[in-house]
Amino acid sequence: MYKNGGYTGDDRMCDLVSDRFAVLQVMSRFGIALGFGDKTIAEVCEEHRVDTATFLAVVNMLLGGSYHSAHSVPELSVRALTDYLHNSHGYFLEFRLPAIRRKLIEAIDYAHNDVSFAIMRFFDEYVAEVQRHMDYEEQTVFPYVEGLLEGRVSDSYSIDDFRRRHDQVDAKLRELKNIIIKYYPSGSTNELNGVLFDIFTCERELASHNAVEDDLFIPAVERLAADSLRGERQEPLSAREREIIVCVVKGMTNKQIADALCISTHTVITHRRNIAAKLQIHSAAGLTIYAIVNKLVELSEIKDSISAEA
């Protein structure tokens, strides 16, 4: 039975597995092996270098816990979630779906039955759809996230692009299941019932996979992107850049700044471009306010400058 309030890092990992054996798949996707004795969940996660809060968020959500919306997501490890989802892709594409296909071939009269042939074709088209879905994540979404983890903010892509095109890959499998139940012309067999059971289970697993992406991964990446953007905008100015700001707010031209600082006009222009990128301020008036607030100049200096120009 699910533990009220969810599992915590102080609970023993062996109790978690004994209570809910479905967590074994979660463990494998986080790279956590068996043989942990009586260690707590936190101790096992630390031993395998897995973020405990992220592991618990996934476990508690999939087992009926409290993390069901972006508002309740704690600070999670985007790296751990990305690794989890990458390993999930391997599970579905390299193990789960191929195993179902083999069992499906054994359970239906594939070679001599037109309905069976159509069912296999339907299944293969579905697998190709899942492959495209997961390839997109591997080739587009995960590299974008890797860039964020390295401090690079993309101008051409955001996690909101993923959210808008995030399709539910379990829907077509549900349709296949219903087709077999309602229309396959066969008596009840252990083989067919067995493969149907696997399809039901895989459908639930894919729904859980989507839930992790929607309720944990996307909000965590959004938070990382926002933090990265703030960090990029708050990149400190160099001493030379501060000098140039002072010159700009005093009304000096690029040529005058270059002569005063013994640098080229091209270098002044480059510095001003970098200043605008760091501060997201593109006008002299905006730089004047920034300079006053950050005590780069005194208001009297600017007044004197304006009076001299007048």
C-alpha angles and dihedrals in degrees: 000000000000112000113245110253092013132269121304134203090261093062117097115256091222090058091051092052093045092049096045114017091184086078088075089082091051090051093051091050090053090047095247114150130203124254098078097135114202096335120138123250090254092051093049092048091049091049091054094040093244121144105250096209091053094047091049093046091056094043096047093045095049092044094051102275135144106275099096104127140042090248093064098044111119125212101297133185108254088195092056092047092049091051090048093052093044091053089046089057090054091049094053099039101037102033120008103045096039089051091052090049092053092049091046091055090051093047100050133049092253098169100046107027123079093204090052091051090051091049092052091048090050090051093048091050089051092051089050089053092052089047091054091047094051094040088057090054093046095046102035114014100042095046088051090052091046088055091053090050088054092049098258118133116203120225093196104046140037137177087253087070088059092048092052094052097034104126124191105250093192095067098080092047088056088054092051090050091053092048092054093046095048106031114021105113100224141107118251110282133178090237095053094042089049094053090045089054089052091049091051089050094046091049089055092046092052090049089053090048090054091047091055089051095046101039103032114013100045095046091046092051091047089055091048091049092050091049091048092050092050090048091050092050092046095052105140120254119242121240090254092052091052090051091052092050089054090051092048095051089049088060099251121155122234089257092051091048091049092051093046094050096036094238134116124272088240090057091051091052091049091050091049090051091051091047091053091049093049097044099029086228117130106171134074089233091055092048089050091057091046092050093050094046092048093044095241089134138015119242089237090061091056092046090051090050092050091047092051091051090049 
